[in-house]
Amino acid sequence: MGNLLVLLQFGLLMLLAAAAGPSLTRGALPAPTWMLAGLSLALAIWTLAHNRIGNFNIRPVPKRGGRLVTSGPYRWIRHPMYTSVLLGAAALAWAAPAWAWLGWFGLWLVLWAKATLEESQMMELHPDYRAYRQRSRRFLPWLL
């Protein structure tokens, strides 16, 4: 199931990139596109500063022997890289035809499913994860 979700994630991202392609090549990007792309990049960098490569997996399977990170953006959200992907995808959808938002919503569903699958395993691997879930949100601080 995890591999299928990863394939769907990247397929939807490629669809969004293709849909935004004409606007990107013309350089006709509205300000919200730049803002969302910038937020996505900033969050990804901040996340990687706290959860180093090698401690996480692109598949929704926690690394055996990985450590639970609760600092930086993880203080408020459990899946900041997924949030970063959603922000970047929103930038693409904003630059694309209106139907691209359906692709963005599909991506959100895929990432929600990945997070759900991953969290069930995180609770088995990390005894403190259940308490961490109570004080953080999945994708958006204080909301979701």
N, C-alpha and C positions, 0 to 999 in steps of 0.2 A: 504494500500500500504506500509506503514512504517513497519508493522510487517513482511510482505513478504520480504522486503529488508533486515531486520535483520536476518531472517531465511537463506536467500541466502548468506549473509555475513558469518555467522557462518558455514554454509555448505561448502562454498569454503575454509574457513580456516581449517576445519577438513580434507578436501580433500588434501590440501597442506601439512598438518602435516602428514597424512598417506603416501603420496608420498615421503616425506623426511624421514620417519621413519627408513628405513634400513640404510641410511647414518648416522642418528642421533645415532642409537644404536651401530653402529660400531665406532663411534667417528671420522669418516672420513670426516671432514668438512673443506672445503677450507677457506682461510683467508677472502675472501669477505663475507662469511656467518657470521663469527664472527663480522666483521665490521658492517654489516647491522643490525644484532641482537643487537649489542651494541648501535648503533644510535637509533634504535627503542625504546629500554629501556630508554635511556637518554631523548629522546623527550617525552616519556610518563610521566616520573617523573617530568620533567620541566613543562609540561602541567598541571599535577595535582597540582603542587605547586601554580599555578595561577588560575585554575578553579577547585575549591574544589568539591568533591563528594557531590551530592545534588543540584548542580547548573546546571547539565547537565543530559541528558537522552540518553540511548543507542538507543532508537527509534528516528527517525528524527523529533521529536516533541519537540520544546523548552519548558522548564519548565515555567509554569505560575509563575510570580513573580521572575523568575531568573534574574540575572544581566548580562549585556553585558560585557564580559571580553575582554580587548584590550591590556593587558600587557603580558610580557614574550613572548612565541612563538606566541601568538595571535597578537602581534604587526605586524608581517609579514604574517602570514597565519591564515585563518579563521577556519580551521579544523585540528589542529595539531594532535589530536588523530587519525583521519583517516590517516594522513601521517604516524604516528607511526605504525598503523596496516599495511599499505602498505609496510613499511620498514621491519617489522617482517615477513610479507608474502613473500617478496623478498628473505629474508634469507632462508626461507623454500624452495622456488622455486629453489634457487641456489644449495641447497643440494639434490634436487630431480631430476628425469629424466626431459629431456628437455620439454616434454609435459606439465609439471606443470606450465610453464609460461603462458599457455592459462588460467589456473585457476587463476593465478595472474591478468591477464588482465580482466577476468570476475569480480574479486573482485574490481578492479579499477572502472569498469563500475557501479557496485552496489554502491560503496561509492560515486561516482560522482552523481548518482541518489539520494542517501540519502542527500547529501549536497545541491543539488538543491531544494529538497522538504523542507528541514530545513530552507534554506535561505529565501524562499518565506514567511515563517511564521515569521522568525526573523524580517523581514522588517515591518511586521504588529505590532509586540510586542515592538520593540525598534526603536524609531524615528531616532536614530543616526546610525542605521545599514547601511543605504544606503551610507552614507559618509564613514563609515568604510570599506565597500566593495570596494570603489574607491581607497583606499590607501593600501589595502592588497590583497593577492592572496589566492586562494582556498586551494591549497596543497603544493606548492613550492614557497618560497620567490622569488620575482622578475620574476618568470616564468609562473606559472600555478595556 
